[in-house]
Amino acid sequence: MLINHYGYDIEIDLNLQKNLISKAISLCGEKFKKVLVLPPDITRLHSGAGEITKILYDMIGKDNTFHIMPTIGTHEPLNDEHIKIMYPEIPKELFLVHDWRNDTKEIGIVPSDLIKKLSEGRLDYDIPIQVNKILLEGDYDLIISVGQVVPHENTGMANYNKNIFIGIGGEKTINRSHFLAAVYGMERIMGRIDTPLREVFYYAEQNFLKNIKILYIMVVKGRDNNGKLVTRGLFIGYDKETFETAGRFCQKINITRVEKPLKKVVVYLDPVEYQSHWLGNKSIYRTRMAIADGGELIVIAPGLRMYGEDSEIDRLIRKYGYHGTDEILHEVSENQELRDNLVSAAHLIHGSSEGRFKITYAPGHLSKEETENVGYNWADVNELMDQYRLTKLKDGYNDDFYYISNPALGLWMTG
């Protein structure tokens, strides 16, 4: 671990971030002529990764070959407007696009006996590990992964080597790894550091990436007393210890525990970050352990216009819908197209309340028929915007409901 700077009441502003990152780069002890940065896309707008990438560009990018490949996984590529919003003042020609279906190379296979053990006997397939070819063939002196550690539905905590194996991963890796998480159960995963999928990535890292050195810059964000989102921790290093230290701090900062199950939760999805159910369903994942049986989740999503970020995933979501684990596992057994797209099946499992609470979506660009066809209740987005007057709400308890302004920033549970 090179840098380990964090505290419950501190704010690591941009000047301090620059100083800490500069110190970390100097500790690497080499001169770098060709650099690859792997930051998130617009769906992690509030992660602070845009600012950190700009720091890196100013520090080592202007005098060297410098490339940026956003770790989009299955998401849509960044468009010019997204780059302007998240990465201002960085030339757009420096950005490379990851294609998870066509641009990867297999570097090894995680054996089926390990997957069987991790899935408690539910699965017996292996997981081929595929990463973007540029990681192997780009001849970079320095590779830097940038992002936020925050609770996550597949790996328990986002970031670290997930940025590699999912963010610039390939079709087989993403399909089979997501399905492993789904059948294991996300409520046993979210907010934890040690999870089945993380064990898969540790195995892959130790066995297939040991000759590729990746520097991880990870932040933990939290809200100050005025509700402003600030950086509470900055962790920089090459190793598992760096991530685990960040993860333990994240558990203290980003997991909110409510005294008793919530009967009504209202979630807002920023239209810049959330344009698909693939991303917007974080509203379901991150709140499900706090919602009462028979309760209701209301999602106000003015930017929502599609189900999947990938056209084939979008088609499958529309066809099969969010109808619970048992139904989706049956459909997987009966339909080859789902077996070929297990990441879609995993998403469909994650997106159901299993009949335990009501889910009402108010999407900006999806019709009542489209919404109800996939298994959700529909509401008019303009009516709910007027009813709830979001600009006047505070995160947390508001009269007879609980409000969350961005579900991606944490995890809510009882206890």
Secondary structure per residue as TSV (DSSP state, phi and psi in degrees):
chain	resnum	aa	ss	phi	psi
A	1	M	-	360.0	128.4
A	2	L	-	-93.5	-43.5
A	3	I	E	-131.8	136.1
A	4	N	E	-146.6	80.4
A	5	H	E	-122.3	113.3
A	6	Y	E	-160.0	162.2
A	7	G	-	-176.2	150.0
A	8	Y	T	-67.2	-28.4
A	9	D	T	-118.1	10.7
A	10	I	-	-96.9	157.8
A	11	E	-	-123.0	119.7
A	12	I	-	-92.7	96.0
A	13	D	-	-76.2	178.0
A	14	L	H	-63.0	-36.6
A	15	N	H	-63.9	-42.9
A	16	L	H	-68.4	-38.2
A	17	Q	H	-59.2	-43.8
A	18	K	H	-58.4	-45.2
A	19	N	H	-64.5	-43.0
A	20	L	H	-69.0	-40.3
A	21	I	H	-67.7	-39.8
A	22	S	H	-60.7	-42.0
A	23	K	H	-62.6	-43.2
A	24	A	H	-63.5	-43.3
A	25	I	H	-62.7	-40.6
A	26	S	H	-66.2	-32.9
A	27	L	H	-70.6	-17.8
A	28	C	T	-66.5	-24.0
A	29	G	-	73.3	20.5
A	30	E	S	-135.7	163.1
A	31	K	-	-96.9	129.7
A	32	F	-	-111.0	126.2
A	33	K	S	-105.9	-21.5
A	34	K	E	-138.4	119.0
A	35	V	E	-126.2	137.2
A	36	L	E	-119.2	125.8
A	37	V	E	-110.7	134.4
A	38	L	E	-118.7	85.9
A	39	P	-	-100.3	172.9
A	40	P	-	-78.5	178.5
A	41	D	-	-99.3	-166.4
A	42	I	G	-63.1	-20.2
A	43	T	G	-70.8	-7.9
A	44	R	G	-120.3	39.7
A	45	L	G	-54.0	-39.3
A	46	H	G	-89.5	11.3
A	47	S	G	-75.4	-19.3
A	48	G	S	86.8	-1.0
A	49	A	H	-67.7	-29.8
A	50	G	H	-62.6	-44.5
A	51	E	H	-65.5	-39.6
A	52	I	H	-67.1	-39.9
A	53	T	H	-62.6	-38.2
A	54	K	H	-64.3	-41.0
A	55	I	H	-58.4	-45.2
A	56	L	H	-65.2	-40.7
A	57	Y	I	-62.4	-45.2
A	58	D	I	-65.8	-33.2
A	59	M	I	-81.2	-45.2
A	60	I	I	-133.9	0.8
A	61	G	I	-92.0	-27.3
A	62	K	T	-77.7	-24.1
A	63	D	T	-108.4	7.2
A	64	N	S	-136.0	168.0
A	65	T	E	-69.3	125.3
A	66	F	E	-138.7	118.2
A	67	H	E	-122.3	149.8
A	68	I	E	-126.5	121.0
A	69	M	-	-118.4	101.7
A	70	P	-	-59.6	137.2
A	71	T	-	-86.0	75.2
A	72	I	-	-82.6	-14.8
A	73	G	T	56.3	-119.5
A	74	T	T	-92.4	1.3
A	75	H	S	-73.0	165.4
A	76	E	-	-64.1	145.2
A	77	P	-	-63.0	153.8
A	78	L	-	-64.9	135.6
A	79	N	-	-94.4	177.5
A	80	D	H	-59.8	-37.4
A	81	E	H	-66.6	-40.0
A	82	H	H	-62.0	-41.9
A	83	I	H	-63.0	-40.8
A	84	K	H	-62.9	-39.2
A	85	I	H	-72.0	-47.9
A	86	M	H	-92.8	-29.9
A	87	Y	S	-128.3	56.2
A	88	P	T	-64.2	148.2
A	89	E	T	73.1	6.0
A	90	I	S	-107.0	125.8
A	91	P	-	-57.5	132.5
A	92	K	G	-68.0	-21.0
A	93	E	G	-70.1	-11.3
A	94	L	G	-80.6	-11.4
A	95	F	B	-87.6	132.9
A	96	L	-	-109.7	154.5
A	97	V	-	-111.1	130.3
A	98	H	-	-89.5	131.9
A	99	D	-	-115.9	105.2
A	100	W	T	-69.3	-19.3
A	101	R	T	-92.5	-25.2
A	102	N	T	-128.6	-7.3
A	103	D	S	-117.2	24.3
A	104	T	E	-120.2	166.2
A	105	K	E	-133.8	138.2
A	106	E	E	-78.5	131.3
A	107	I	E	-114.6	-5.1
A	108	G	E	166.7	176.7
A	109	I	E	-132.1	126.9
A	110	V	E	-80.2	122.2
A	111	P	-	-68.7	154.9
A	112	S	H	-66.2	-29.9
A	113	D	H	-65.4	-33.8
A	114	L	H	-70.7	-40.8
A	115	I	H	-64.8	-39.7
A	116	K	H	-61.7	-41.9
A	117	K	H	-65.4	-47.4
A	118	L	H	-66.8	-31.2
A	119	S	T	-89.7	6.1
A	120	E	T	57.8	40.1
A	121	G	T	85.6	0.0
A	122	R	S	-77.0	-29.1
A	123	L	-	-127.6	147.1
A	124	D	-	-133.1	24.2
A	125	Y	-	-94.8	163.4
A	126	D	-	-90.9	171.9
A	127	I	E	-125.7	104.6
A	128	P	E	-65.2	138.4
A	129	I	E	-102.8	117.0
A	130	Q	E	-121.1	136.9
A	131	V	E	-133.7	160.9
A	132	N	E	-57.7	137.6
A	133	K	H	-57.1	-29.2
A	134	I	H	-63.5	-27.8
A	135	L	H	-63.7	-32.2
A	136	L	H	-96.4	-30.8
A	137	E	H	-113.3	-1.9
A	138	G	S	-79.5	-12.1
A	139	D	-	54.9	48.1
A	140	Y	-	-87.8	141.0
A	141	D	S	-77.9	-29.6
A	142	L	E	-144.7	128.5
A	143	I	E	-118.0	125.6
A	144	I	E	-123.2	124.0
A	145	S	E	-99.6	130.8
A	146	V	E	-123.2	136.4
A	147	G	E	174.0	-177.0
A	148	Q	E	-106.2	134.7
A	149	V	-	-87.8	121.7
A	150	V	-	-154.6	151.7
A	151	P	E	-53.2	142.9
A	152	H	E	-142.1	148.6
A	153	E	T	-78.6	-19.8
A	154	N	T	-104.0	-43.1
A	155	T	T	-103.5	-4.5
A	156	G	E	91.1	-52.9
A	157	M	E	-132.1	137.0
A	158	A	-	-74.8	164.0
A	159	N	-	86.4	-165.8
A	160	Y	T	57.4	-134.7
A	161	N	T	-70.7	-9.9
A	162	K	H	-59.9	-34.9
A	163	N	H	-57.5	-29.4
A	164	I	H	-88.3	-57.0
A	165	F	H	-75.9	-20.9
A	166	I	T	-109.3	-48.5
A	167	G	T	-58.2	-40.9
A	168	I	T	-124.7	32.7
A	169	G	B	-87.0	174.5
A	170	G	-	-106.1	177.5
A	171	E	H	-58.9	-49.5
A	172	K	H	-66.6	-40.5
A	173	T	H	-62.5	-48.5
A	174	I	H	-67.1	-44.1
A	175	N	H	-60.0	-54.2
A	176	R	H	-74.8	-32.5
A	177	S	H	-70.1	-42.1
A	178	H	H	-63.9	-38.5
A	179	F	H	-68.5	-35.1
A	180	L	H	-57.0	-46.8
A	181	A	H	-63.5	-39.4
A	182	A	H	-66.5	-45.1
A	183	V	H	-73.4	-25.4
A	184	Y	H	-71.2	-36.4
A	185	G	-	110.3	114.4
A	186	M	G	-67.0	-25.9
A	187	E	G	-71.6	-14.7
A	188	R	G	-92.2	-3.4
A	189	I	T	-112.3	-47.8
A	190	M	T	-57.9	130.8
A	191	G	T	84.9	0.5
A	192	R	-	-101.7	151.6
A	193	I	S	-88.1	-42.5
A	194	D	S	-98.1	110.5
A	195	T	-	-138.1	163.1
A	196	P	H	-55.3	-45.8
A	197	L	H	-68.3	-35.2
A	198	R	H	-64.5	-36.0
A	199	E	H	-64.1	-37.6
A	200	V	H	-60.7	-43.4
A	201	F	H	-71.5	-35.2
A	202	Y	H	-61.0	-44.6
A	203	Y	H	-59.9	-46.8
A	204	A	H	-64.0	-41.4
A	205	E	H	-62.9	-46.2
A	206	Q	H	-70.1	-31.7
A	207	N	H	-99.7	-27.0
A	208	F	H	-120.0	-13.9
A	209	L	S	-120.7	16.4
A	210	K	T	-66.2	-18.8
A	211	N	T	-95.9	1.2
A	212	I	S	-115.1	114.5
A	213	K	-	-91.6	123.1
A	214	I	E	-120.4	125.6
A	215	L	E	-90.9	124.9
A	216	Y	E	-102.3	125.8
A	217	I	E	-111.7	112.9
A	218	M	E	-125.6	138.0
A	219	V	E	-117.3	155.7
A	220	V	E	-121.5	127.0
A	221	K	E	-108.1	150.5
A	222	G	E	-152.2	168.5
A	223	R	E	-96.5	140.3
A	224	D	-	-83.9	-173.0
A	225	N	T	-64.9	-18.5
A	226	N	T	-98.0	5.5
A	227	G	S	85.6	2.1
A	228	K	-	-76.6	137.6
A	229	L	E	-80.3	123.0
A	230	V	E	-131.5	161.4
A	231	T	E	-84.9	119.0
A	232	R	E	-98.9	-21.8
A	233	G	E	-147.7	142.7
A	234	L	E	-131.2	123.6
A	235	F	E	-129.2	124.1
A	236	I	E	-131.9	128.5
A	237	G	E	176.6	179.5
A	238	Y	S	-100.7	-11.3
A	239	D	S	-117.6	171.2
A	240	K	H	-60.0	-35.9
A	241	E	H	-60.7	-38.6
A	242	T	H	-60.2	-46.7
A	243	F	H	-64.8	-45.1
A	244	E	H	-65.5	-35.2
A	245	T	H	-64.2	-44.5
A	246	A	H	-62.6	-40.3
A	247	G	H	-64.1	-41.5
A	248	R	H	-65.5	-38.3
A	249	F	H	-68.7	-40.2
A	250	C	H	-58.9	-39.4
A	251	Q	H	-58.6	-34.5
A	252	K	H	-76.7	-31.7
A	253	I	H	-94.3	-39.3
A	254	N	H	-108.1	2.3
A	255	I	E	-106.8	119.8
A	256	T	E	-104.4	126.4
A	257	R	E	-107.5	127.5
A	258	V	E	-101.4	149.9
A	259	E	S	-66.5	-38.4
A	260	K	S	-141.9	158.2
A	261	P	-	-55.4	142.3
A	262	L	E	-89.2	132.0
A	263	K	E	-81.6	-28.5
A	264	K	E	-146.2	124.1
A	265	V	E	-123.6	131.0
A	266	V	E	-113.6	126.3
A	267	V	E	-120.8	136.5
A	268	Y	E	-106.9	136.9
A	269	L	-	-114.4	113.0
A	270	D	-	-56.9	128.0
A	271	P	T	-66.1	-20.9
A	272	V	T	-73.5	-42.0
A	273	E	T	-83.1	-35.4
A	274	Y	-	-118.1	104.3
A	275	Q	-	-123.0	2.5
A	276	S	B	-140.8	155.9
A	277	H	H	-65.9	-29.6
A	278	W	H	-51.6	-38.4
A	279	L	H	-97.9	-40.3
A	280	G	H	-65.4	-21.5
A	281	N	T	-72.1	0.0
A	282	K	H	-57.9	-27.0
A	283	S	H	-59.2	-31.3
A	284	I	H	-83.6	-49.0
A	285	Y	H	-57.5	-49.4
A	286	R	T	-80.2	-13.6
A	287	T	T	-109.0	-13.0
A	288	R	T	-59.9	-30.9
A	289	M	T	-82.2	-0.1
A	290	A	T	-111.2	-10.9
A	291	I	E	-89.7	137.1
A	292	A	E	-72.0	152.8
A	293	D	E	-58.2	130.9
A	294	G	E	80.8	3.4
A	295	G	E	-79.4	-173.3
A	296	E	E	-138.4	137.8
A	297	L	E	-110.6	123.2
A	298	I	E	-112.5	122.9
A	299	V	E	-114.8	115.9
A	300	I	E	-98.5	111.1
A	301	A	E	-133.2	78.4
A	302	P	T	-64.6	-21.5
A	303	G	T	-95.1	-3.3
A	304	L	-	-68.1	123.1
A	305	R	-	-135.2	-6.5
A	306	M	B	-154.5	170.7
A	307	Y	S	-96.6	-56.7
A	308	G	-	-106.3	151.3
A	309	E	S	-75.9	-22.7
A	310	D	S	-102.7	139.2
A	311	S	H	-63.0	-38.3
A	312	E	H	-70.6	-40.3
A	313	I	H	-63.0	-41.8
A	314	D	H	-57.8	-44.4
A	315	R	H	-62.2	-43.4
A	316	L	H	-68.3	-38.2
A	317	I	H	-62.3	-45.2
A	318	R	H	-62.8	-35.3
A	319	K	H	-74.3	-44.4
A	320	Y	H	-100.6	-31.7
A	321	G	-	72.4	175.4
A	322	Y	S	-99.8	84.8
A	323	H	-	-119.1	20.4
A	324	G	-	100.0	158.6
A	325	T	H	-59.1	-49.9
A	326	D	H	-60.1	-43.5
A	327	E	H	-65.2	-42.2
A	328	I	H	-70.4	-39.1
A	329	L	H	-63.1	-36.7
A	330	H	H	-63.5	-44.8
A	331	E	H	-63.4	-36.8
A	332	V	H	-61.9	-42.8
A	333	S	H	-66.0	-25.8
A	334	E	H	-98.6	-16.7
A	335	N	-	-129.8	119.0
A	336	Q	H	-63.1	-35.2
A	337	E	H	-63.9	-29.7
A	338	L	H	-77.8	-37.0
A	339	R	H	-64.6	-28.5
A	340	D	T	-81.8	-12.2
A	341	N	-	-134.2	62.1
A	342	L	H	-63.8	-23.9
A	343	V	H	-63.3	-34.3
A	344	S	H	-67.6	-44.2
A	345	A	H	-60.9	-41.5
A	346	A	H	-61.0	-43.9
A	347	H	H	-62.8	-39.5
A	348	L	H	-65.8	-35.6
A	349	I	H	-66.4	-47.4
A	350	H	H	-62.6	-31.0
A	351	G	T	-84.7	5.3
A	352	S	-	-104.5	146.9
A	353	S	-	-86.5	3.9
A	354	E	T	57.7	29.3
A	355	G	T	76.0	7.6
A	356	R	S	-83.1	-33.1
A	357	F	S	-144.7	160.6
A	358	K	E	-83.7	138.4
A	359	I	E	-118.6	120.3
A	360	T	E	-118.4	122.0
A	361	Y	E	-105.7	138.5
A	362	A	E	-118.6	85.3
A	363	P	E	-88.7	147.0
A	364	G	S	-73.8	-28.7
A	365	H	S	-135.8	18.5
A	366	L	S	-121.1	138.4
A	367	S	-	-78.2	168.6
A	368	K	H	-58.7	-44.2
A	369	E	H	-63.6	-45.3
A	370	E	H	-60.4	-43.0
A	371	T	H	-67.6	-45.6
A	372	E	H	-70.7	-28.7
A	373	N	H	-64.0	-28.5
A	374	V	T	-92.8	-0.5
A	375	G	T	107.7	6.3
A	376	Y	-	-105.8	157.8
A	377	N	E	-81.1	153.2
A	378	W	E	-116.8	145.7
A	379	A	-	-140.6	157.5
A	380	D	-	-76.4	124.0
A	381	V	H	-64.5	-38.7
A	382	N	H	-68.3	-37.6
A	383	E	H	-64.2	-41.7
A	384	L	H	-72.4	-34.0
A	385	M	H	-61.5	-41.0
A	386	D	H	-69.6	-40.3
A	387	Q	H	-65.4	-43.6
A	388	Y	H	-95.1	-14.4
A	389	R	-	45.0	67.6
A	390	L	G	-58.3	-33.7
A	391	T	G	-65.8	-18.1
A	392	K	G	-98.4	-2.5
A	393	L	-	-85.8	153.8
A	394	K	-	-112.3	149.2
A	395	D	S	-62.8	133.1
A	396	G	E	112.5	-149.2
A	397	Y	E	-73.7	130.9
A	398	N	E	-138.3	104.5
A	399	D	T	52.1	-112.0
A	400	D	T	-102.2	17.1
A	401	F	E	-146.7	167.1
A	402	Y	E	-112.4	131.1
A	403	Y	E	-112.5	138.5
A	404	I	E	-131.5	120.3
A	405	S	S	-85.1	-17.6
A	406	N	-	-158.5	103.7
A	407	P	G	-68.1	-19.1
A	408	A	G	-69.8	-13.4
A	409	L	G	-89.1	-0.5
A	410	G	-	-171.8	-161.5
A	411	L	E	-145.6	136.3
A	412	W	E	-119.2	135.2
A	413	M	E	-154.2	163.6
A	414	T	E	-84.4	161.4
A	415	G	-	102.7	360.0
